[in-house]
Amino acid sequence: MKYVIAYDIGTTGVKTCLFGIDKTITLITSAHQGYGLYLLDNGGAEQDVDEWWQAMAKTTAELFKKCAVLPVDIAGLSFCSQMQGLVLVDEKGKALRPAMSYMDQRSKQELKEGMGGGL
């Protein structure tokens, strides 16, 4: 049997699942870890990317504690995440600031002006 770990990096937390793949795909075990969504007074909606990473590490460790599968047995990884966010990074991939969520409303006025007042 082959094994795949799937990560869903959502708005409120990461959901991590271990699947076994043979003739069928079977959910072996899963784990969840929440993290913050910081809503700012100016309409901003941000998240700390280090919290995403820590949640992924914690839930991955939980998977291996719950079953007999070893890290060396993992044949693949799958990722999905919240959409239309922005993570600015430096040349080494380190985040320069908190991630801007798709819920961020700081450019509402610019959007209104750019769209001529509506769609």
A tleap script that builds the chain and sets N, CA, C and O, in Angstrom:
source leaprc.protein.ff14SB
mol = sequence {
  NMET LYS TYR VAL ILE ALA TYR ASP ILE GLY
  THR THR GLY VAL LYS THR CYS LEU PHE GLY
  ILE ASP LYS THR ILE THR LEU ILE THR SER
  ALA HIE GLN GLY TYR GLY LEU TYR LEU LEU
  ASP ASN GLY GLY ALA GLU GLN ASP VAL ASP
  GLU TRP TRP GLN ALA MET ALA LYS THR THR
  ALA GLU LEU PHE LYS LYS CYS ALA VAL LEU
  PRO VAL ASP ILE ALA GLY LEU SER PHE CYS
  SER GLN MET GLN GLY LEU VAL LEU VAL ASP
  GLU LYS GLY LYS ALA LEU ARG PRO ALA MET
  SER TYR MET ASP GLN ARG SER LYS GLN GLU
  LEU LYS GLU GLY MET GLY GLY GLY CLEU
}
set mol.1.N position { 0.837 -1.181 0.000 }
set mol.1.CA position { 0.000 0.000 0.000 }
set mol.1.C position { 0.884 1.247 0.000 }
set mol.1.O position { 1.936 1.278 0.639 }
set mol.2.N position { 0.444 2.266 -0.722 }
set mol.2.CA position { 1.123 3.560 -0.719 }
set mol.2.C position { 0.337 4.509 0.176 }
set mol.2.O position { -0.864 4.336 0.385 }
set mol.3.N position { 1.037 5.521 0.705 }
set mol.3.CA position { 0.401 6.477 1.604 }
set mol.3.C position { 0.646 7.898 1.126 }
set mol.3.O position { 1.713 8.223 0.606 }
set mol.4.N position { -0.369 8.741 1.315 }
set mol.4.CA position { -0.302 10.149 0.940 }
set mol.4.C position { -0.814 10.981 2.116 }
set mol.4.O position { -1.805 10.626 2.753 }
set mol.5.N position { -0.134 12.079 2.393 }
set mol.5.CA position { -0.622 13.040 3.380 }
set mol.5.C position { -1.216 14.221 2.622 }
set mol.5.O position { -0.582 14.777 1.726 }
set mol.6.N position { -2.442 14.600 2.991 }
set mol.6.CA position { -3.129 15.733 2.374 }
set mol.6.C position { -3.322 16.828 3.417 }
set mol.6.O position { -3.773 16.568 4.532 }
set mol.7.N position { -2.975 18.056 3.040 }
set mol.7.CA position { -3.112 19.219 3.915 }
set mol.7.C position { -4.151 20.172 3.333 }
set mol.7.O position { -4.078 20.536 2.159 }
set mol.8.N position { -5.109 20.571 4.149 }
set mol.8.CA position { -6.064 21.618 3.787 }
set mol.8.C position { -5.773 22.798 4.707 }
set mol.8.O position { -6.154 22.794 5.877 }
set mol.9.N position { -5.097 23.802 4.169 }
set mol.9.CA position { -4.702 24.972 4.948 }
set mol.9.C position { -5.830 25.989 4.817 }
set mol.9.O position { -5.841 26.812 3.901 }
set mol.10.N position { -6.778 25.918 5.746 }
set mol.10.CA position { -7.989 26.714 5.662 }
set mol.10.C position { -7.911 28.045 6.386 }
set mol.10.O position { -6.866 28.420 6.918 }
set mol.11.N position { -9.020 28.745 6.398 }
set mol.11.CA position { -9.103 30.062 7.013 }
set mol.11.C position { -8.938 30.007 8.526 }
set mol.11.O position { -8.363 30.922 9.116 }
set mol.12.N position { -9.432 28.955 9.160 }
set mol.12.CA position { -9.402 28.887 10.625 }
set mol.12.C position { -8.483 27.813 11.181 }
set mol.12.O position { -8.282 27.741 12.393 }
set mol.13.N position { -7.922 26.977 10.316 }
set mol.13.CA position { -7.034 25.927 10.793 }
set mol.13.C position { -6.598 25.012 9.670 }
set mol.13.O position { -7.088 25.103 8.545 }
set mol.14.N position { -5.668 24.128 9.996 }
set mol.14.CA position { -5.200 23.139 9.029 }
set mol.14.C position { -5.814 21.788 9.373 }
set mol.14.O position { -5.856 21.380 10.533 }
set mol.15.N position { -6.288 21.109 8.336 }
set mol.15.CA position { -6.790 19.749 8.456 }
set mol.15.C position { -5.799 18.859 7.715 }
set mol.15.O position { -5.517 19.084 6.538 }
set mol.16.N position { -5.278 17.860 8.398 }
set mol.16.CA position { -4.254 16.995 7.823 }
set mol.16.C position { -4.765 15.564 7.844 }
set mol.16.O position { -5.212 15.074 8.880 }
set mol.17.N position { -4.698 14.898 6.704 }
set mol.17.CA position { -5.230 13.539 6.583 }
set mol.17.C position { -4.177 12.605 6.000 }
set mol.17.O position { -3.397 12.986 5.127 }
set mol.18.N position { -4.172 11.384 6.499 }
set mol.18.CA position { -3.315 10.329 5.966 }
set mol.18.C position { -4.208 9.341 5.231 }
set mol.18.O position { -5.138 8.778 5.809 }
set mol.19.N position { -3.917 9.136 3.951 }
set mol.19.CA position { -4.684 8.211 3.130 }
set mol.19.C position { -3.817 7.032 2.721 }
set mol.19.O position { -2.630 7.187 2.432 }
set mol.20.N position { -4.422 5.854 2.699 }
set mol.20.CA position { -3.801 4.675 2.132 }
set mol.20.C position { -4.352 4.478 0.735 }
set mol.20.O position { -5.559 4.590 0.515 }
set mol.21.N position { -3.471 4.186 -0.212 }
set mol.21.CA position { -3.902 4.009 -1.596 }
set mol.21.C position { -3.495 2.623 -2.060 }
set mol.21.O position { -2.315 2.275 -2.101 }
set mol.22.N position { -4.498 1.853 -2.403 }
set mol.22.CA position { -4.309 0.506 -2.925 }
set mol.22.C position { -5.256 0.416 -4.114 }
set mol.22.O position { -5.121 1.194 -5.058 }
set mol.23.N position { -6.187 -0.487 -4.097 }
set mol.23.CA position { -7.226 -0.517 -5.130 }
set mol.23.C position { -8.263 0.565 -4.863 }
set mol.23.O position { -8.990 0.976 -5.767 }
set mol.24.N position { -8.326 1.021 -3.625 }
set mol.24.CA position { -9.206 2.116 -3.233 }
set mol.24.C position { -8.391 3.125 -2.420 }
set mol.24.O position { -7.251 2.859 -2.040 }
set mol.25.N position { -8.982 4.259 -2.167 }
set mol.25.CA position { -8.360 5.274 -1.314 }
set mol.25.C position { -9.078 5.238 0.026 }
set mol.25.O position { -10.298 5.390 0.092 }
set mol.26.N position { -8.311 5.035 1.096 }
set mol.26.CA position { -8.883 4.887 2.431 }
set mol.26.C position { -8.294 5.929 3.374 }
set mol.26.O position { -7.077 6.102 3.441 }
set mol.27.N position { -9.164 6.620 4.099 }
set mol.27.CA position { -8.697 7.545 5.128 }
set mol.27.C position { -8.207 6.717 6.310 }
set mol.27.O position { -8.974 5.964 6.909 }
set mol.28.N position { -6.923 6.861 6.643 }
set mol.28.CA position { -6.334 6.122 7.763 }
set mol.28.C position { -6.569 6.880 9.065 }
set mol.28.O position { -7.064 6.307 10.036 }
set mol.29.N position { -6.219 8.158 9.091 }
set mol.29.CA position { -6.406 8.995 10.276 }
set mol.29.C position { -6.302 10.460 9.872 }
set mol.29.O position { -5.873 10.783 8.765 }
set mol.30.N position { -6.702 11.342 10.788 }
set mol.30.CA position { -6.637 12.777 10.498 }
set mol.30.C position { -6.396 13.561 11.782 }
set mol.30.O position { -6.529 13.034 12.886 }
set mol.31.N position { -6.040 14.831 11.612 }
set mol.31.CA position { -5.808 15.726 12.750 }
set mol.31.C position { -6.142 17.151 12.319 }
set mol.31.O position { -6.086 17.482 11.135 }
set mol.32.N position { -6.486 17.981 13.284 }
set mol.32.CA position { -6.825 19.386 13.024 }
set mol.32.C position { -6.150 20.267 14.064 }
set mol.32.O position { -6.044 19.903 15.235 }
set mol.33.N position { -5.696 21.433 13.615 }
set mol.33.CA position { -5.137 22.431 14.529 }
set mol.33.C position { -5.581 23.809 14.054 }
set mol.33.O position { -5.352 24.176 12.902 }
set mol.34.N position { -6.206 24.561 14.930 }
set mol.34.CA position { -6.657 25.904 14.595 }
set mol.34.C position { -5.537 26.928 14.715 }
set mol.34.O position { -4.500 26.669 15.327 }
set mol.35.N position { -5.767 28.103 14.116 }
set mol.35.CA position { -4.854 29.235 14.240 }
set mol.35.C position { -5.649 30.517 14.070 }
set mol.35.O position { -6.830 30.488 13.727 }
set mol.36.N position { -4.990 31.644 14.314 }
set mol.36.CA position { -5.686 32.922 14.344 }
set mol.36.C position { -5.980 33.530 12.986 }
set mol.36.O position { -5.257 33.320 12.012 }
set mol.37.N position { -7.056 34.284 12.951 }
set mol.37.CA position { -7.390 35.176 11.847 }
set mol.37.C position { -7.535 36.539 12.507 }
set mol.37.O position { -8.436 36.744 13.320 }
set mol.38.N position { -6.664 37.459 12.167 }
set mol.38.CA position { -6.594 38.739 12.856 }
set mol.38.C position { -7.300 39.810 12.035 }
set mol.38.O position { -6.812 40.222 10.982 }
set mol.39.N position { -8.450 40.257 12.522 }
set mol.39.CA position { -9.246 41.283 11.855 }
set mol.39.C position { -8.852 42.636 12.438 }
set mol.39.O position { -8.967 42.860 13.643 }
set mol.40.N position { -8.391 43.528 11.579 }
set mol.40.CA position { -7.851 44.816 12.002 }
set mol.40.C position { -8.900 45.922 11.890 }
set mol.40.O position { -9.848 45.811 11.112 }
set mol.41.N position { -8.727 46.971 12.659 }
set mol.41.CA position { -9.660 48.101 12.654 }
set mol.41.C position { -9.762 48.782 11.291 }
set mol.41.O position { -10.795 49.369 10.972 }
set mol.42.N position { -8.714 48.711 10.491 }
set mol.42.CA position { -8.709 49.366 9.175 }
set mol.42.C position { -9.277 48.490 8.061 }
set mol.42.O position { -9.137 48.823 6.884 }
set mol.43.N position { -9.913 47.376 8.415 }
set mol.43.CA position { -10.491 46.470 7.422 }
set mol.43.C position { -9.571 45.336 7.020 }
set mol.43.O position { -9.945 44.483 6.214 }
set mol.44.N position { -8.375 45.321 7.573 }
set mol.44.CA position { -7.426 44.258 7.247 }
set mol.44.C position { -7.837 42.921 7.847 }
set mol.44.O position { -8.511 42.860 8.876 }
set mol.45.N position { -7.420 41.867 7.187 }
set mol.45.CA position { -7.613 40.499 7.679 }
set mol.45.C position { -6.306 39.765 7.402 }
set mol.45.O position { -5.958 39.516 6.248 }
set mol.46.N position { -5.588 39.423 8.463 }
set mol.46.CA position { -4.247 38.861 8.316 }
set mol.46.C position { -4.084 37.577 9.114 }
set mol.46.O position { -4.840 37.289 10.043 }
set mol.47.N position { -3.070 36.816 8.718 }
set mol.47.CA position { -2.701 35.603 9.440 }
set mol.47.C position { -1.188 35.514 9.528 }
set mol.47.O position { -0.466 36.027 8.673 }
set mol.48.N position { -0.726 34.855 10.576 }
set mol.48.CA position { 0.700 34.633 10.792 }
set mol.48.C position { 1.084 33.329 10.091 }
set mol.48.O position { 0.617 32.259 10.479 }
set mol.49.N position { 1.930 33.411 9.062 }
set mol.49.CA position { 2.295 32.210 8.306 }
set mol.49.C position { 3.052 31.202 9.165 }
set mol.49.O position { 3.020 30.005 8.881 }
set mol.50.N position { 3.732 31.667 10.211 }
set mol.50.CA position { 4.404 30.732 11.118 }
set mol.50.C position { 3.385 29.869 11.860 }
set mol.50.O position { 3.670 28.715 12.181 }
set mol.51.N position { 2.204 30.417 12.134 }
set mol.51.CA position { 1.142 29.620 12.753 }
set mol.51.C position { 0.673 28.524 11.797 }
set mol.51.O position { 0.355 27.418 12.236 }
set mol.52.N position { 0.625 28.817 10.495 }
set mol.52.CA position { 0.270 27.782 9.515 }
set mol.52.C position { 1.288 26.641 9.593 }
set mol.52.O position { 0.926 25.469 9.698 }
set mol.53.N position { 2.573 27.015 9.538 }
set mol.53.CA position { 3.646 26.023 9.535 }
set mol.53.C position { 3.625 25.185 10.814 }
set mol.53.O position { 3.743 23.961 10.761 }
set mol.54.N position { 3.475 25.844 11.958 }
set mol.54.CA position { 3.436 25.127 13.236 }
set mol.54.C position { 2.255 24.165 13.292 }
set mol.54.O position { 2.385 23.055 13.809 }
set mol.55.N position { 1.106 24.580 12.766 }
set mol.55.CA position { -0.073 23.711 12.743 }
set mol.55.C position { 0.154 22.506 11.833 }
set mol.55.O position { -0.265 21.394 12.155 }
set mol.56.N position { 0.816 22.725 10.699 }
set mol.56.CA position { 1.120 21.601 9.803 }
set mol.56.C position { 2.069 20.619 10.479 }
set mol.56.O position { 1.871 19.407 10.392 }
set mol.57.N position { 3.096 21.131 11.151 }
set mol.57.CA position { 4.056 20.255 11.838 }
set mol.57.C position { 3.373 19.466 12.948 }
set mol.57.O position { 3.606 18.266 13.096 }
set mol.58.N position { 2.532 20.137 13.725 }
set mol.58.CA position { 1.854 19.469 14.846 }
set mol.58.C position { 0.901 18.382 14.354 }
set mol.58.O position { 0.892 17.275 14.892 }
set mol.59.N position { 0.099 18.694 13.335 }
set mol.59.CA position { -0.858 17.698 12.853 }
set mol.59.C position { -0.163 16.539 12.152 }
set mol.59.O position { -0.641 15.406 12.212 }
set mol.60.N position { 0.954 16.804 11.491 }
set mol.60.CA position { 1.714 15.713 10.867 }
set mol.60.C position { 2.238 14.764 11.937 }
set mol.60.O position { 2.131 13.546 11.792 }
set mol.61.N position { 2.800 15.308 13.001 }
set mol.61.CA position { 3.294 14.470 14.107 }
set mol.61.C position { 2.157 13.665 14.724 }
set mol.61.O position { 2.340 12.500 15.079 }
set mol.62.N position { 0.977 14.283 14.855 }
set mol.62.CA position { -0.181 13.573 15.408 }
set mol.62.C position { -0.564 12.371 14.549 }
set mol.62.O position { -0.903 11.311 15.075 }
set mol.63.N position { -0.508 12.535 13.224 }
set mol.63.CA position { -0.847 11.416 12.334 }
set mol.63.C position { 0.032 10.211 12.635 }
set mol.63.O position { -0.462 9.094 12.786 }
set mol.64.N position { 1.330 10.443 12.719 }
set mol.64.CA position { 2.263 9.333 12.922 }
set mol.64.C position { 2.128 8.704 14.304 }
set mol.64.O position { 2.438 7.525 14.474 }
set mol.65.N position { 1.674 9.464 15.286 }
set mol.65.CA position { 1.441 8.899 16.624 }
set mol.65.C position { 0.216 7.991 16.644 }
set mol.65.O position { 0.131 7.073 17.460 }
set mol.66.N position { -0.731 8.249 15.743 }
set mol.66.CA position { -2.001 7.518 15.734 }
set mol.66.C position { -1.960 6.209 14.954 }
set mol.66.O position { -2.901 5.421 15.042 }
set mol.67.N position { -0.898 5.955 14.194 }
set mol.67.CA position { -0.886 4.762 13.345 }
set mol.67.C position { 0.528 4.205 13.214 }
set mol.67.O position { 1.488 4.797 13.707 }
set mol.68.N position { 0.644 3.073 12.552 }
set mol.68.CA position { 1.937 2.396 12.406 }
set mol.68.C position { 2.702 2.816 11.152 }
set mol.68.O position { 3.783 2.290 10.888 }
set mol.69.N position { 2.162 3.748 10.383 }
set mol.69.CA position { 2.834 4.221 9.173 }
set mol.69.C position { 4.032 5.081 9.577 }
set mol.69.O position { 3.941 5.891 10.499 }
set mol.70.N position { 5.144 4.898 8.886 }
set mol.70.CA position { 6.367 5.660 9.155 }
set mol.70.C position { 6.547 6.761 8.108 }
set mol.70.O position { 6.039 6.629 6.995 }
set mol.71.N position { 7.252 7.835 8.434 }
set mol.71.CA position { 7.487 8.891 7.442 }
set mol.71.C position { 8.094 8.373 6.135 }
set mol.71.O position { 7.763 8.878 5.062 }
set mol.72.N position { 8.962 7.389 6.209 }
set mol.72.CA position { 9.590 6.826 5.012 }
set mol.72.C position { 8.563 6.144 4.097 }
set mol.72.O position { 8.831 5.940 2.913 }
set mol.73.N position { 7.396 5.792 4.638 }
set mol.73.CA position { 6.344 5.129 3.862 }
set mol.73.C position { 5.509 6.101 3.023 }
set mol.73.O position { 4.703 5.665 2.201 }
set mol.74.N position { 5.689 7.397 3.216 }
set mol.74.CA position { 4.866 8.389 2.519 }
set mol.74.C position { 5.346 8.538 1.074 }
set mol.74.O position { 6.508 8.854 0.817 }
set mol.75.N position { 4.424 8.303 0.138 }
set mol.75.CA position { 4.754 8.370 -1.288 }
set mol.75.C position { 4.445 9.732 -1.898 }
set mol.75.O position { 4.948 10.057 -2.974 }
set mol.76.N position { 3.622 10.531 -1.220 }
set mol.76.CA position { 3.273 11.822 -1.795 }
set mol.76.C position { 2.604 12.746 -0.801 }
set mol.76.O position { 2.130 12.329 0.256 }
set mol.77.N position { 2.582 14.015 -1.173 }
set mol.77.CA position { 1.934 15.059 -0.380 }
set mol.77.C position { 0.968 15.813 -1.279 }
set mol.77.O position { 1.218 15.979 -2.473 }
set mol.78.N position { -0.134 16.268 -0.699 }
set mol.78.CA position { -1.119 17.050 -1.433 }
set mol.78.C position { -1.481 18.278 -0.603 }
set mol.78.O position { -1.615 18.191 0.618 }
set mol.79.N position { -1.640 19.421 -1.271 }
set mol.79.CA position { -1.960 20.660 -0.569 }
set mol.79.C position { -3.132 21.370 -1.231 }
set mol.79.O position { -3.226 21.425 -2.457 }
set mol.80.N position { -4.010 21.904 -0.423 }
set mol.80.CA position { -5.002 22.869 -0.891 }
set mol.80.C position { -5.093 23.931 0.196 }
set mol.80.O position { -4.761 23.679 1.354 }
set mol.81.N position { -5.545 25.116 -0.187 }
set mol.81.CA position { -5.578 26.181 0.810 }
set mol.81.C position { -6.624 27.218 0.454 }
set mol.81.O position { -7.219 27.200 -0.623 }
set mol.82.N position { -6.825 28.125 1.403 }
set mol.82.CA position { -7.713 29.252 1.168 }
set mol.82.C position { -7.206 30.002 -0.063 }
set mol.82.O position { -6.010 29.987 -0.354 }
set mol.83.N position { -8.099 30.645 -0.770 }
set mol.83.CA position { -7.689 31.262 -2.022 }
set mol.83.C position { -7.581 32.774 -1.936 }
set mol.83.O position { -8.090 33.402 -1.007 }
set mol.84.N position { -6.919 33.333 -2.908 }
set mol.84.CA position { -6.746 34.768 -3.089 }
set mol.84.C position { -6.108 35.465 -1.895 }
set mol.84.O position { -6.473 36.593 -1.561 }
set mol.85.N position { -5.175 34.809 -1.265 }
set mol.85.CA position { -4.404 35.443 -0.200 }
set mol.85.C position { -3.083 35.955 -0.763 }
set mol.85.O position { -2.753 35.704 -1.922 }
set mol.86.N position { -2.337 36.672 0.061 }
set mol.86.CA position { -1.057 37.219 -0.372 }
set mol.86.C position { -0.024 37.007 0.726 }
set mol.86.O position { -0.203 37.449 1.861 }
set mol.87.N position { 1.060 36.322 0.369 }
set mol.87.CA position { 2.184 36.140 1.282 }
set mol.87.C position { 3.414 36.710 0.584 }
set mol.87.O position { 3.875 36.161 -0.417 }
set mol.88.N position { 3.940 37.800 1.106 }
set mol.88.CA position { 5.142 38.421 0.546 }
set mol.88.C position { 6.362 37.811 1.219 }
set mol.88.O position { 6.429 37.748 2.447 }
set mol.89.N position { 7.333 37.360 0.415 }
set mol.89.CA position { 8.523 36.699 0.951 }
set mol.89.C position { 9.790 37.355 0.418 }
set mol.89.O position { 9.779 38.020 -0.618 }
set mol.90.N position { 10.890 37.149 1.156 }
set mol.90.CA position { 12.185 37.637 0.688 }
set mol.90.C position { 12.829 36.578 -0.206 }
set mol.90.O position { 12.212 35.559 -0.515 }
set mol.91.N position { 14.071 36.825 -0.618 }
set mol.91.CA position { 14.763 35.909 -1.534 }
set mol.91.C position { 15.005 34.531 -0.936 }
set mol.91.O position { 15.297 33.591 -1.675 }
set mol.92.N position { 14.894 34.385 0.377 }
set mol.92.CA position { 15.074 33.086 1.032 }
set mol.92.C position { 13.744 32.416 1.365 }
set mol.92.O position { 13.721 31.346 1.973 }
set mol.93.N position { 12.640 33.043 0.970 }
set mol.93.CA position { 11.327 32.474 1.231 }
set mol.93.C position { 10.751 32.816 2.595 }
set mol.93.O position { 9.712 32.275 2.975 }
set mol.94.N position { 11.401 33.702 3.338 }
set mol.94.CA position { 10.909 34.107 4.663 }
set mol.94.C position { 9.846 35.192 4.494 }
set mol.94.O position { 10.031 36.151 3.745 }
set mol.95.N position { 8.735 35.022 5.202 }
set mol.95.CA position { 7.645 35.999 5.106 }
set mol.95.C position { 8.108 37.369 5.590 }
set mol.95.O position { 8.746 37.491 6.636 }
set mol.96.N position { 7.779 38.390 4.819 }
set mol.96.CA position { 8.145 39.760 5.157 }
set mol.96.C position { 7.125 40.432 6.075 }
set mol.96.O position { 7.441 41.408 6.755 }
set mol.97.N position { 5.921 39.911 6.090 }
set mol.97.CA position { 4.831 40.490 6.875 }
set mol.97.C position { 3.765 39.411 7.049 }
set mol.97.O position { 3.862 38.353 6.427 }
set mol.98.N position { 2.761 39.653 7.872 }
set mol.98.CA position { 1.673 38.676 7.967 }
set mol.98.C position { 0.986 38.490 6.608 }
set mol.98.O position { 0.971 39.398 5.777 }
set mol.99.N position { 0.430 37.319 6.405 }
set mol.99.CA position { -0.305 37.039 5.168 }
set mol.99.C position { -1.582 37.867 5.134 }
set mol.99.O position { -2.245 38.043 6.156 }
set mol.100.N position { -1.920 38.369 3.963 }
set mol.100.CA position { -3.177 39.101 3.785 }
set mol.100.C position { -4.223 38.105 3.297 }
set mol.100.O position { -4.062 37.495 2.240 }
set mol.101.N position { -5.277 37.947 4.057 }
set mol.101.CA position { -6.342 36.993 3.755 }
set mol.101.C position { -7.233 37.500 2.622 }
set mol.101.O position { -7.278 38.696 2.337 }
set mol.102.N position { -7.936 36.575 1.988 }
set mol.102.CA position { -8.930 36.933 0.982 }
set mol.102.C position { -10.036 37.808 1.587 }
set mol.102.O position { -10.784 38.454 0.853 }
set mol.103.N position { -10.141 37.829 2.908 }
set mol.103.CA position { -11.166 38.621 3.591 }
set mol.103.C position { -10.739 40.082 3.793 }
set mol.103.O position { -11.535 40.892 4.268 }
set mol.104.N position { -9.504 40.425 3.441 }
set mol.104.CA position { -8.968 41.768 3.650 }
set mol.104.C position { -9.762 42.788 2.830 }
set mol.104.O position { -9.994 42.590 1.637 }
set mol.105.N position { -10.170 43.867 3.471 }
set mol.105.CA position { -10.996 44.897 2.823 }
set mol.105.C position { -10.295 46.254 2.712 }
set mol.105.O position { -10.957 47.257 2.447 }
set mol.106.N position { -8.986 46.310 2.906 }
set mol.106.CA position { -8.292 47.595 2.907 }
set mol.106.C position { -8.310 48.301 1.553 }
set mol.106.O position { -8.148 49.521 1.503 }
set mol.107.N position { -8.500 47.583 0.477 }
set mol.107.CA position { -8.500 48.222 -0.848 }
set mol.107.C position { -9.919 48.433 -1.379 }
set mol.107.O position { -10.112 48.604 -2.583 }
set mol.108.N position { -10.890 48.422 -0.504 }
set mol.108.CA position { -12.290 48.547 -0.917 }
set mol.108.C position { -12.538 49.821 -1.740 }
set mol.108.O position { -13.208 49.766 -2.771 }
set mol.109.N position { -12.012 50.949 -1.298 }
set mol.109.CA position { -12.219 52.216 -2.009 }
set mol.109.C position { -11.538 52.187 -3.379 }
set mol.109.O position { -12.115 52.652 -4.362 }
set mol.110.N position { -10.329 51.651 -3.452 }
set mol.110.CA position { -9.618 51.567 -4.729 }
set mol.110.C position { -10.372 50.675 -5.714 }
set mol.110.O position { -10.442 50.977 -6.906 }
set mol.111.N position { -10.927 49.593 -5.219 }
set mol.111.CA position { -11.709 48.698 -6.073 }
set mol.111.C position { -12.943 49.420 -6.599 }
set mol.111.O position { -13.273 49.329 -7.781 }
set mol.112.N position { -13.608 50.124 -5.720 }
set mol.112.CA position { -14.810 50.864 -6.114 }
set mol.112.C position { -14.479 51.879 -7.210 }
set mol.112.O position { -15.198 51.984 -8.204 }
set mol.113.N position { -13.395 52.621 -7.025 }
set mol.113.CA position { -12.980 53.617 -8.017 }
set mol.113.C position { -12.559 52.954 -9.327 }
set mol.113.O position { -12.900 53.441 -10.404 }
set mol.114.N position { -11.829 51.859 -9.244 }
set mol.114.CA position { -11.354 51.157 -10.431 }
set mol.114.C position { -12.462 50.509 -11.235 }
set mol.114.O position { -12.355 50.371 -12.453 }
set mol.115.N position { -13.518 50.115 -10.561 }
set mol.115.CA position { -14.638 49.460 -11.237 }
set mol.115.C position { -15.706 50.471 -11.654 }
set mol.115.O position { -16.757 50.084 -12.164 }
set mol.116.N position { -15.449 51.746 -11.445 }
set mol.116.CA position { -16.423 52.768 -11.837 }
set mol.116.C position { -17.670 52.752 -10.970 }
set mol.116.O position { -18.740 53.162 -11.421 }
set mol.117.N position { -17.553 52.294 -9.752 }
set mol.117.CA position { -18.698 52.321 -8.839 }
set mol.117.C position { -19.461 51.017 -8.761 }
set mol.117.O position { -20.353 50.890 -7.922 }
set mol.118.N position { -19.152 50.053 -9.587 }
set mol.118.CA position { -19.874 48.784 -9.504 }
set mol.118.C position { -19.492 47.843 -10.618 }
set mol.118.O position { -18.706 48.192 -11.499 }
set mol.119.N position { -20.040 46.670 -10.581 }
set mol.119.CA position { -19.765 45.664 -11.617 }
set mol.119.C position { -20.814 45.719 -12.689 }
set mol.119.O position { -20.757 44.951 -13.648 }
savepdb mol mol.pdb
quit
